[in-house]
Amino acid sequence: MDLDIRRAVLHNLSGNDKKQLQDTVVDAIQDGQEKMLPGLGVLFEVLWNKSDNAFRDQMLTRLEQGV
């Protein structure tokens, strides 16, 4: 079975507004189920790809502090 998780996540979230995206992220984190991790990874990839170097550096600093 060939499952394209990235495409499925992006398709499912296509057209969502900020509130819906926030709800998705918060629900995935609060739920704590590992099956949600790939979707969060796809969202992080989108965020990373849409960010400039300064914002990427801020994200990396926060990740470094959090792990």
Distance bins in CASP14 RR format, pairs under 12 A and 6 or more apart:
PFRMAT RR
TARGET T0000
AUTHOR 0000-0000-0000
RMODE 2
METHOD distances of the structure
MODEL  1
2 8 0 0 0 0 0 1 0 0 0 0 0
3 9 0 0 0 0 0 1 0 0 0 0 0
3 38 0 0 0 0 1 0 0 0 0 0 0
4 10 0 0 0 0 1 0 0 0 0 0 0
4 11 0 0 0 0 1 0 0 0 0 0 0
4 38 0 0 0 0 0 1 0 0 0 0 0
4 42 0 0 0 0 0 1 0 0 0 0 0
5 11 0 0 0 0 0 1 0 0 0 0 0
5 12 0 0 0 0 0 1 0 0 0 0 0
5 35 0 0 0 0 0 1 0 0 0 0 0
5 36 0 0 0 0 0 1 0 0 0 0 0
5 37 0 0 0 0 0 1 0 0 0 0 0
5 38 1 0 1 0 0 0 0 0 0 0 0
5 39 1 0 0 1 0 0 0 0 0 0 0
5 40 0 0 0 0 0 1 0 0 0 0 0
5 41 0 0 0 0 1 0 0 0 0 0 0
5 42 1 0 0 1 0 0 0 0 0 0 0
5 43 0 0 0 0 0 1 0 0 0 0 0
5 45 0 0 0 0 0 1 0 0 0 0 0
6 12 0 0 0 0 0 1 0 0 0 0 0
6 13 0 0 0 0 0 1 0 0 0 0 0
6 38 0 0 0 0 1 0 0 0 0 0 0
6 39 0 0 0 0 1 0 0 0 0 0 0
6 41 0 0 0 0 1 0 0 0 0 0 0
6 42 1 0 1 0 0 0 0 0 0 0 0
6 43 0 0 0 0 0 1 0 0 0 0 0
6 44 0 0 0 0 0 1 0 0 0 0 0
6 45 1 0 0 1 0 0 0 0 0 0 0
6 46 0 0 0 0 1 0 0 0 0 0 0
6 49 0 0 0 0 0 1 0 0 0 0 0
7 13 0 0 0 0 0 1 0 0 0 0 0
7 14 0 0 0 0 0 1 0 0 0 0 0
7 38 0 0 0 0 0 1 0 0 0 0 0
7 39 0 0 0 0 0 1 0 0 0 0 0
7 42 0 0 0 0 1 0 0 0 0 0 0
8 14 0 0 0 0 0 1 0 0 0 0 0
8 38 0 0 0 0 1 0 0 0 0 0 0
8 39 0 0 0 0 1 0 0 0 0 0 0
8 42 0 0 0 0 1 0 0 0 0 0 0
9 16 0 0 0 0 0 1 0 0 0 0 0
9 21 0 0 0 0 0 1 0 0 0 0 0
9 24 0 0 0 0 1 0 0 0 0 0 0
9 25 0 0 0 0 0 1 0 0 0 0 0
9 28 0 0 0 0 0 1 0 0 0 0 0
9 35 0 0 0 0 0 1 0 0 0 0 0
9 36 0 0 0 0 0 1 0 0 0 0 0
9 37 0 0 0 0 0 1 0 0 0 0 0
9 38 1 0 0 1 0 0 0 0 0 0 0
9 39 1 0 1 0 0 0 0 0 0 0 0
9 40 0 0 0 0 1 0 0 0 0 0 0
9 41 0 0 0 0 1 0 0 0 0 0 0
9 42 1 0 1 0 0 0 0 0 0 0 0
9 43 1 0 0 1 0 0 0 0 0 0 0
9 44 0 0 0 0 0 1 0 0 0 0 0
9 45 0 0 0 0 1 0 0 0 0 0 0
9 46 0 0 0 0 1 0 0 0 0 0 0
10 16 0 0 0 0 0 1 0 0 0 0 0
10 21 0 0 0 0 0 1 0 0 0 0 0
10 38 0 0 0 0 0 1 0 0 0 0 0
10 39 0 0 0 0 1 0 0 0 0 0 0
10 41 0 0 0 0 0 1 0 0 0 0 0
10 42 1 0 0 1 0 0 0 0 0 0 0
10 43 0 0 0 0 1 0 0 0 0 0 0
10 45 0 0 0 0 1 0 0 0 0 0 0
10 46 1 0 0 1 0 0 0 0 0 0 0
10 49 0 0 0 0 0 1 0 0 0 0 0
11 39 0 0 0 0 0 1 0 0 0 0 0
11 42 0 0 0 0 0 1 0 0 0 0 0
12 20 0 0 0 0 0 1 0 0 0 0 0
12 21 0 0 0 0 0 1 0 0 0 0 0
12 24 0 0 0 0 1 0 0 0 0 0 0
12 38 0 0 0 0 0 1 0 0 0 0 0
12 39 0 0 0 0 1 0 0 0 0 0 0
12 42 0 0 0 0 1 0 0 0 0 0 0
12 43 0 0 0 0 0 1 0 0 0 0 0
13 20 1 0 0 1 0 0 0 0 0 0 0
13 21 1 0 0 1 0 0 0 0 0 0 0
13 22 0 0 0 0 0 1 0 0 0 0 0
13 23 0 0 0 0 0 1 0 0 0 0 0
13 24 1 0 0 1 0 0 0 0 0 0 0
13 25 0 0 0 0 0 1 0 0 0 0 0
13 28 0 0 0 0 0 1 0 0 0 0 0
13 39 0 0 0 0 1 0 0 0 0 0 0
13 40 0 0 0 0 0 1 0 0 0 0 0
13 42 0 0 0 0 1 0 0 0 0 0 0
13 43 1 0 0 1 0 0 0 0 0 0 0
13 46 0 0 0 0 1 0 0 0 0 0 0
14 20 0 0 0 0 0 1 0 0 0 0 0
14 21 0 0 0 0 0 1 0 0 0 0 0
14 46 0 0 0 0 0 1 0 0 0 0 0
15 21 0 0 0 0 1 0 0 0 0 0 0
15 24 0 0 0 0 0 1 0 0 0 0 0
16 22 0 0 0 0 1 0 0 0 0 0 0
16 23 0 0 0 0 1 0 0 0 0 0 0
16 24 1 0 0 1 0 0 0 0 0 0 0
16 25 0 0 0 0 0 1 0 0 0 0 0
16 43 0 0 0 0 0 1 0 0 0 0 0
16 46 0 0 0 0 0 1 0 0 0 0 0
17 23 0 0 0 0 1 0 0 0 0 0 0
17 24 0 0 0 0 0 1 0 0 0 0 0
18 24 0 0 0 0 0 1 0 0 0 0 0
18 25 0 0 0 0 0 1 0 0 0 0 0
19 25 0 0 0 0 0 1 0 0 0 0 0
19 26 0 0 0 0 0 1 0 0 0 0 0
20 26 0 0 0 0 0 1 0 0 0 0 0
20 27 0 0 0 0 0 1 0 0 0 0 0
21 27 0 0 0 0 0 1 0 0 0 0 0
21 28 0 0 0 0 0 1 0 0 0 0 0
21 39 0 0 0 0 0 1 0 0 0 0 0
21 40 0 0 0 0 0 1 0 0 0 0 0
21 43 1 0 0 1 0 0 0 0 0 0 0
21 46 0 0 0 0 1 0 0 0 0 0 0
21 47 0 0 0 0 0 1 0 0 0 0 0
22 28 0 0 0 0 0 1 0 0 0 0 0
22 29 0 0 0 0 0 1 0 0 0 0 0
22 30 0 0 0 0 0 1 0 0 0 0 0
22 43 0 0 0 0 0 1 0 0 0 0 0
23 29 0 0 0 0 0 1 0 0 0 0 0
23 30 0 0 0 0 0 1 0 0 0 0 0
23 31 0 0 0 0 0 1 0 0 0 0 0
24 30 0 0 0 0 0 1 0 0 0 0 0
24 31 0 0 0 0 0 1 0 0 0 0 0
24 36 0 0 0 0 1 0 0 0 0 0 0
24 39 0 0 0 0 1 0 0 0 0 0 0
24 40 0 0 0 0 1 0 0 0 0 0 0
24 42 0 0 0 0 0 1 0 0 0 0 0
24 43 1 0 0 1 0 0 0 0 0 0 0
25 31 0 0 0 0 0 1 0 0 0 0 0
25 32 0 0 0 0 0 1 0 0 0 0 0
25 36 0 0 0 0 1 0 0 0 0 0 0
25 39 0 0 0 0 1 0 0 0 0 0 0
25 40 1 0 0 1 0 0 0 0 0 0 0
25 41 0 0 0 0 0 1 0 0 0 0 0
25 42 0 0 0 0 0 1 0 0 0 0 0
25 43 1 0 0 1 0 0 0 0 0 0 0
25 44 0 0 0 0 1 0 0 0 0 0 0
25 46 0 0 0 0 0 1 0 0 0 0 0
25 47 0 0 0 0 0 1 0 0 0 0 0
26 32 0 0 0 0 0 1 0 0 0 0 0
26 36 0 0 0 0 0 1 0 0 0 0 0
26 40 0 0 0 0 0 1 0 0 0 0 0
26 43 0 0 0 0 0 1 0 0 0 0 0
27 33 0 0 0 0 0 1 0 0 0 0 0
27 36 0 0 0 0 1 0 0 0 0 0 0
27 39 0 0 0 0 0 1 0 0 0 0 0
27 40 0 0 0 0 0 1 0 0 0 0 0
28 34 0 0 0 0 0 1 0 0 0 0 0
28 35 0 0 0 0 1 0 0 0 0 0 0
28 36 1 0 1 0 0 0 0 0 0 0 0
28 37 0 0 0 0 1 0 0 0 0 0 0
28 38 0 0 0 0 0 1 0 0 0 0 0
28 39 1 0 0 1 0 0 0 0 0 0 0
28 40 1 0 1 0 0 0 0 0 0 0 0
28 41 0 0 0 0 1 0 0 0 0 0 0
28 42 0 0 0 0 0 1 0 0 0 0 0
28 43 0 0 0 0 1 0 0 0 0 0 0
28 44 0 0 0 0 0 1 0 0 0 0 0
29 36 1 0 0 1 0 0 0 0 0 0 0
29 37 0 0 0 0 0 1 0 0 0 0 0
29 39 0 0 0 0 0 1 0 0 0 0 0
29 40 1 0 0 1 0 0 0 0 0 0 0
29 41 0 0 0 0 0 1 0 0 0 0 0
29 43 0 0 0 0 0 1 0 0 0 0 0
30 36 0 0 0 0 1 0 0 0 0 0 0
30 40 0 0 0 0 0 1 0 0 0 0 0
31 37 0 0 0 0 0 1 0 0 0 0 0
31 40 0 0 0 0 0 1 0 0 0 0 0
32 40 0 0 0 0 0 1 0 0 0 0 0
33 39 0 0 0 0 0 1 0 0 0 0 0
33 40 0 0 0 0 0 1 0 0 0 0 0
34 40 0 0 0 0 0 1 0 0 0 0 0
36 42 0 0 0 0 0 1 0 0 0 0 0
36 43 0 0 0 0 0 1 0 0 0 0 0
37 43 0 0 0 0 0 1 0 0 0 0 0
37 44 0 0 0 0 0 1 0 0 0 0 0
38 44 0 0 0 0 0 1 0 0 0 0 0
38 45 0 0 0 0 0 1 0 0 0 0 0
39 45 0 0 0 0 1 0 0 0 0 0 0
39 46 0 0 0 0 0 1 0 0 0 0 0
40 46 0 0 0 0 0 1 0 0 0 0 0
40 47 0 0 0 0 0 1 0 0 0 0 0
41 47 0 0 0 0 1 0 0 0 0 0 0
41 48 0 0 0 0 1 0 0 0 0 0 0
41 49 0 0 0 0 0 1 0 0 0 0 0
42 48 0 0 0 0 0 1 0 0 0 0 0
42 49 0 0 0 0 0 1 0 0 0 0 0
43 49 0 0 0 0 0 1 0 0 0 0 0
43 50 0 0 0 0 0 1 0 0 0 0 0
44 50 0 0 0 0 0 1 0 0 0 0 0
44 51 0 0 0 0 0 1 0 0 0 0 0
44 56 0 0 0 0 0 1 0 0 0 0 0
44 59 0 0 0 0 1 0 0 0 0 0 0
44 60 0 0 0 0 0 1 0 0 0 0 0
44 63 0 0 0 0 1 0 0 0 0 0 0
45 51 0 0 0 0 0 1 0 0 0 0 0
45 59 0 0 0 0 0 1 0 0 0 0 0
47 55 0 0 0 0 1 0 0 0 0 0 0
47 56 0 0 0 0 1 0 0 0 0 0 0
47 58 0 0 0 0 0 1 0 0 0 0 0
47 59 1 0 0 1 0 0 0 0 0 0 0
47 63 0 0 0 0 0 1 0 0 0 0 0
48 55 0 0 0 0 1 0 0 0 0 0 0
48 56 1 0 0 1 0 0 0 0 0 0 0
48 57 0 0 0 0 0 1 0 0 0 0 0
48 58 0 0 0 0 0 1 0 0 0 0 0
48 59 1 0 0 1 0 0 0 0 0 0 0
48 60 0 0 0 0 1 0 0 0 0 0 0
48 63 0 0 0 0 0 1 0 0 0 0 0
49 55 0 0 0 0 0 1 0 0 0 0 0
49 56 0 0 0 0 1 0 0 0 0 0 0
50 56 0 0 0 0 0 1 0 0 0 0 0
50 59 0 0 0 0 0 1 0 0 0 0 0
51 57 0 0 0 0 1 0 0 0 0 0 0
51 58 0 0 0 0 1 0 0 0 0 0 0
51 59 1 0 0 1 0 0 0 0 0 0 0
51 60 0 0 0 0 0 1 0 0 0 0 0
52 58 0 0 0 0 0 1 0 0 0 0 0
52 59 0 0 0 0 0 1 0 0 0 0 0
53 59 0 0 0 0 0 1 0 0 0 0 0
53 60 0 0 0 0 0 1 0 0 0 0 0
54 60 0 0 0 0 0 1 0 0 0 0 0
54 61 0 0 0 0 0 1 0 0 0 0 0
55 61 0 0 0 0 0 1 0 0 0 0 0
55 62 0 0 0 0 0 1 0 0 0 0 0
56 62 0 0 0 0 0 1 0 0 0 0 0
56 63 0 0 0 0 0 1 0 0 0 0 0
57 63 0 0 0 0 0 1 0 0 0 0 0
57 64 0 0 0 0 0 1 0 0 0 0 0
58 64 0 0 0 0 0 1 0 0 0 0 0
58 65 0 0 0 0 0 1 0 0 0 0 0
59 65 0 0 0 0 0 1 0 0 0 0 0
59 66 0 0 0 0 0 1 0 0 0 0 0
60 66 0 0 0 0 0 1 0 0 0 0 0
60 67 0 0 0 0 0 1 0 0 0 0 0
61 67 0 0 0 0 0 1 0 0 0 0 0
END
